[in-house]
Amino acid sequence: MRRLLAVLTHAALRLVIAFMMAAGGAALVAVVFVMRPPSSDGAEWIVPIRQTALAIGFTFLGAAVIALGVLPSRRELIRFAVDPSERALPGSVLPLLAGLAGVSAWQFPMVLAWWDESRRLLEQLTAGERDPLGLWIIPAAMVSAPPLIATLAVVLFILTAMAVAVARPPLAVRVLRAGVLLQSGLVIGSTLALPPIRGLAARVLALAASGPDAGVLAAMMEALARQDFFATGLLSRFQWILGGYVLATLATWYGQSLRDAAGDALPSSDVAPPLAVVPGVGILPASAATAKVSSTLSSVFGSSAYRVRLRTHWILAAFRVGYLDYAITPMPARVSDAGFSFSGKDGLLRREPSGTSLLTVQPERGAWPFRSSYVVAEASSGGIIGILEPAGVDWNVLDRFRQPLAQVEKVDARRGYCRYRIRVDQAEVCRFTWAMHGFGVWTAEMDIEFLNGAAQRLDPSYAMALAPILESQARRTNQRMD
């Protein structure tokens, strides 16, 4: 039941993201048509409209794109296995979210009253009829948009609390942050859009005041005052609720830092020994526990070929927003063969669908972050298997003592195609082929092919750890070509 609720709330959050991306993108497109007012008189009408479109466009679209990168994938949410290292939310967060959800639900009567008031205003504007040309949709959209955004904000407040409650740690933290990003986009965008809308309304009232019919002016003033009452009242409440969600998010960071500090304070016998770096030699194990490392994963990667596919949304991958996640499946796919996934956020290679952590691929401590060496270790024991060291566009595969094991060479690179190979004693043992299957790098896939006798010459764990790195490198190279 919990897994079903997690899937449903995740789908609802994705729908909110899609709506905000569409609304923000449409608002930014509309800005193009109101960039240059036809005259100085027209500027008094065009400028508030442009300011409103910019406020909604940047906040809605920006928050949705970032939230899409933060929100866990559906596959992560329904993973069967639970990692013992996963940490729960601080105890005060869930009660706080429950209280915020209750306060949010309390806003529904006011939102429904706003809808009723907007319906009456629309009937006054259209005289209760729909014209044959369909132009009635313009006032309907203008009148319905504010209560629609308010309804979405209330639903999102409640939905975020529900999604966090049913998600597994530490995914609950990412769900909370994605929800708060979406909430911030709605509330901040509405806050920035309200002043220009008020200016536009004042312009309309000034125009009506110059007319001969005082009754029309009184009716318009009453209608606009009612709309401003609902907008101002709800927006101030939304700002307070958003502040509560921001406090809950900060509590997760604070709780994490406290746990990390407590972990650092544990006795040395309770934690894994640190790595020692010896000049001229490199990383060495600091104790026998670390030195006694032998990869037990060779039999896990038993297929002779694998395919690496990007799981991250192609928009996020194109703009390099967030981390890249991959699915690694054997070729040809058989029921008995295990599939794998790689998360760029935590550097974990997992077995699917169980979610068992197999390898960690992390940048080496103290290395230059944009072109660093990577330490490959077994996830269960933390024992280091080896090191992947960059050498220009190529790579060197080293053991844990920094002794060379193999060389990774880029042998071909052109638009839409890259090929790498691993050589051990001049013999090719593995081949990586990256190719686009359509227009755009989002159609690309990478194939891993182990040649005859590869397992006897080199642990397959190195190739599986290299695959996401080489795929990202090839993708970035082709993006520059485009």
C-alpha positions, 0 to 999 in steps of 0.5 A, a space after each residue: 500500500 505504501 509503495 502504491 501511494 508513493 507511485 501515485 504521489 510521485 505521478 501527481 508531482 510530475 503532473 504539477 511539474 509538467 503544468 508549471 513547465 507549460 505555464 512558465 514556457 507559455 508566459 515566456 513565449 508571450 513576452 516576445 509579443 509584448 516587448 515593444 509597446 506600439 506607443 507611449 500610451 500603449 506602454 501603460 498597458 503593455 508593461 504590466 502585462 510583460 512584468 506579469 509574464 516574466 514573473 510567472 515565466 521565470 519562477 514557474 519554469 525555473 522551479 519546475 526544471 530544478 525540481 525535476 532534477 531533484 525528484 527521485 525517479 519512480 524506479 527509485 521509489 518502488 525499489 524493494 531493498 532498503 539500504 541499511 545506511 539510509 537515514 530517516 528524517 529527523 523526528 520533528 519533520 513529519 509532525 511539522 509537515 502534518 501540521 502544515 498539511 492541516 493548515 493548508 487544507 483549512 484554506 480550501 473554503 476560501 479558495 472555493 469562495 474565490 472560485 464562486 466569486 470568479 464565476 459570478 464575475 465571468 457571468 457579468 463579463 460575458 452576460 452569461 452567454 458564449 459568443 460564436 467566435 469563442 472569444 469568451 475564453 479570453 475573459 474566462 482564462 483571465 478570471 480563472 487563472 488566479 484561483 486555479 493557481 491558488 488551488 494548485 498551491 493548496 494541493 501541492 502543500 498537502 501533496 508534498 506532505 503525503 509524498 514525504 510521508 510515504 517515501 523511503 529515506 533518504 528519498 523522502 528528503 529529495 521529495 521534500 526538496 522537490 516539493 518545496 521548490 515547486 511551492 516556492 515557484 508558485 508562491 514567489 511567482 504569484 508574489 511578483 506578479 501581484 503588483 503589476 496586476 494591481 497596476 493594470 487594474 488601477 489603469 482599468 478603473 481610471 479608464 472607467 472613471 472617465 466614462 459617464 456611467 457611475 454604476 459601471 465604475 462602482 460595479 468594477 470597483 466592487 469586483 476588483 476589490 473582492 478579487 484583491 481580497 482573495 488574492 492578498 489574503 490567500 497569498 499571505 497565508 501561502 507565504 507563511 505555509 511556505 516558510 514552514 516547509 522551508 524550515 522543515 527542509 532546513 531541519 533535514 540539513 541540520 539533522 544530517 549535519 548532526 548525524 555526520 558530526 556524531 559519526 565523526 565522533 565515533 571511536 576509531 574501531 567503529 568506523 572504516 579506517 581512512 585512506 593514507 596517501 603516500 607521495 610517489 605511491 598514492 593511496 595506500 590502505 591504512 590498516 589490514 582491514 582495508 588492505 585485505 580487499 578482493 573483488 567478489 563481484 566478478 561473477 555478478 557481471 557475467 554477461 559478455 555485453 551490456 547496454 548503457 541507457 540514460 535514465 535522467 530526463 533528456 532536458 536535464 541532461 542537455 542542460 547538465 542540470 543535476 546528476 546523470 543516472 543510467 540503466 545498464 542491461 545485459 545484451 541480449 536480455 535474458 531473465 536469468 541475467 541481472 540488470 544494473 543502475 548507476 546513480 550519479 548523485 551518490 555514485 552507486 552501482 546497484 543490482 536491479 530490481 532489488 536495489 542492492 548496492 554493489 560498487 561506489 564510484 567516487 571522486 578522489 579526495 582532494 582531486 580537481 573536481 572537474 577532471 578528477 580521479 575516481 576511487 572504485 570500491 565495494 559498497 558492502 565492505 568499503 574496500 577499495 578495488 582500484 582507481 580510474 585516473 584521467 590522462 587527457 581524453 584517455 584513462 588509466 586503470 590502477 589498482 589500490 596501490 596505484 600500480 597500472 593495470 590497463 589503459 583506456 583509449 579513445 580510438 574514434 570520435 566523430 559526430 554521433 559516435 565515439 569508441 573506447 577500448 581497454 587494453 591490458 598488455 597491448 591486448 584489447 579486452 573490452 570495447 565501449 561504443 557510444 552512438 546516437 540512434 536519431 537526432 540529438 544526444 538524448 537518443 544515444 546509447 553505449 554498448 559494453 563488449 567484453 572480448 574473449 578472456 577478458 575476465 581472466 585479464 581484468 576484473 569486469 568491475 572496472 569496465 562497469 565503473 568506467 561506463 557512466 564516466 565514458 558515456 558522460 564524456 562522449 555525451 559532453 563531446 557531442 554536445 559541443 560538436 552540435 
